[in-house]
Amino acid sequence: MLNLVEIETLEKEVLLKFGWIFKNSIEEFSTSVDITLGYLDKIILPTIIASKIHKSYNPFSEIIEKYALHILVNKLEKENYRLLPLGYSSDLTLEFKDHILNIDIKTANIDNPSDFRKTIPIGINQMTHAAKLRLNRRFLPYPYYVYPTIPPFYRIPNGEVKWNLTYGLMFIYPSYKDLIDEIRKKYLKLFDFFKKNVENSLIPIIMANFKINKEKALELLQKKPEKSPYARNELITESILRGFFIHEHLKGEFLKNLNFNSEEIENIEIFSNELKKFSGDLRKRDLKPIAIISISLPNGLLKEKYIDKIVSGKSYAKSARYHYEDGIYEYIKEKKNEEFPRVLFIDLNDTYLNKLKGYFDEINILDYKIKKL
């Protein structure tokens, strides 16, 4: 078994290895994201529909995650890692000769610093370290902790030990909530008159098919399906809106079946133009990540130094937060008198540097020499 300094040394070496791999792939990553943004207008309506009051849905988190995982798998396999899909594991799990590498992709909005300021949220499938658990604002004593689904190491059938190393790769992106809020207000008005037309068109069909009166037909439409927070008429309207604006080849059939009057058709055209404008405004925001940060999460055997910094997260006893604070390898500092950061900036947009400095005590840039800004 490795001693604790050796575990941290391995964590540090792997942090640098995959950090450099991704840093050398930034141009490839940016080009890939540009390709997807060319299809931005195709995902605008689903983005608006998925956005809720006071919270905008971020489709770019999925775009970022897919490209990041694609790049990391391709590059790490060239470094003799082997993809290891496991049921309970991080976004990406790979096997190496002496360790298992777990990387979880995180995205955060620059205007929501609670998701990244001196802390990183971690699911129980993304860490090996136990977390302190609160009860009425007080921490429960050991052993009443949050225990993750990944152990500090795997002992495979031949007796060999493979260390589980866990990391977060965080992408901080610019905010566009103001644009979403503006277009969503217009969408909700459109939704209301679409719902009215859907009901007016469907009620006669329901009355005829079920041999019921208008009141019963409306009652059926306004009932919520099991386990749904929304009524049938709302869900059907949302589906029709997707069909109308996304499936352009069916537009004429929708206009015919829903009996829109000339004023309503004009409002629909106005909203279509608003969608195009929104798409253009969104592109102008430069949606590339403001910063890309790699974070080394402590192995579970290191709990003597880190247990006070890892606590239960929003999902009680099902998640955790690592409060990395100064973010250094504690055992390396203690035994070797060397300070090395667990938190490295792989890339950042200089335009946002002052804002980022307000959120991070230290900004350590991965370069040929670690640079502290």
C-alpha positions, 0 to 999 in steps of 0.5 A: 500500500502506498503511504499518504504522501505517495497517494498525493504525489500520484494525484498531483502527477495525474492532475498535471497529465490530464491538465496538459492534455486538455490544455493542448486541446483548447483549440480543438475544443473551441473549433468543435464548439463553434461547429455546434454554435452554427446550429444554435437556431435549431436549439433555441426553442427547446432552450426557452421551453426548458428555462424556468422563471428565475433560472435559465436552462443552459444547453451549452453545459451538455455541449461542453460536456460532450466535447470535453469527454470526446477529447479526453477519451481520444487523447488519454487512450493514446496515453495507454488509458483504457475506457472503463464504463462503470454503473456508479462512476464519474462522467468519465472513468478510465483504467491505467496500470496502477490507478483508475482515473475518474473525471467529472465535468462541471459547468457553472454560470459566472453570475452564480459563484456559489457553484464554483467560489472556493468550492466544488459540488460533488455527487456520491458517484464522483468522489472517494472521500467521505463528507461530514453530515449535518443535522440541525446545523450541527455535524454528526460525529464519525462514523455518521458521514456521507459515504460515496459509491466509489472506494479509495481503491479497488482490489482486483481479483489477482490481488492488485490494488488500483487507486481511485483518483477523482477530479473535477473539470469545471467550465465557467461560462458567461451569463445570458439570463437577461436574454432568456428572460426577455424572450421567455416573456414573449414565449409565455404570451404565445403559449397562452393563445396556442393553448386556447386554440389547442383546446378549441380544436381538441374539445370537439374531437374528445367530445365525439370520441368519448361521447361526453359533453364540453365540460367533461372534455375540458376537465380531461384536458386540464387534468394532470397525468400521473407524476406530472406537474403540468396538465395535459392541455399544457403538455399538448400545447408545448408539444404542438409548439415544438412541432410548429417551430422545429418541424417546419415541413408541418407548419402548413398543417398546424395552421390549418388544423388549429384555425388561427385567425389572421391576427394570431398568424401575424403574432406567430410570425413576429415571434419567429422573427424574435427567435432569429433575433435572439439567436443572433444576440446569443451568438454575439455574447461569445459563449465560449467558457470564461475559464476552464479549471481542473480540481484534484479531489482528495482520495478517501484515505486522506481524510485526516487532513481533508474531512473538515473541508468536505461536507454534505451538499444540497442533496442530503446524504447524497452529495457533497461539497469540497471547500478547497479554500487555498487548495493545496496538497496538504500531505506534500506540504507537511512532509516535503515542505512543498506547496502545490495547488490542487486547483489549476486554471487550464485556460481563462479569458483575460477579459474576466480576470478581475471578476475571477480574482474577486471569486478566487483567493489564488489563480494558478495557471497551468503553464510551462511553469505554474503561474500565480496571477 
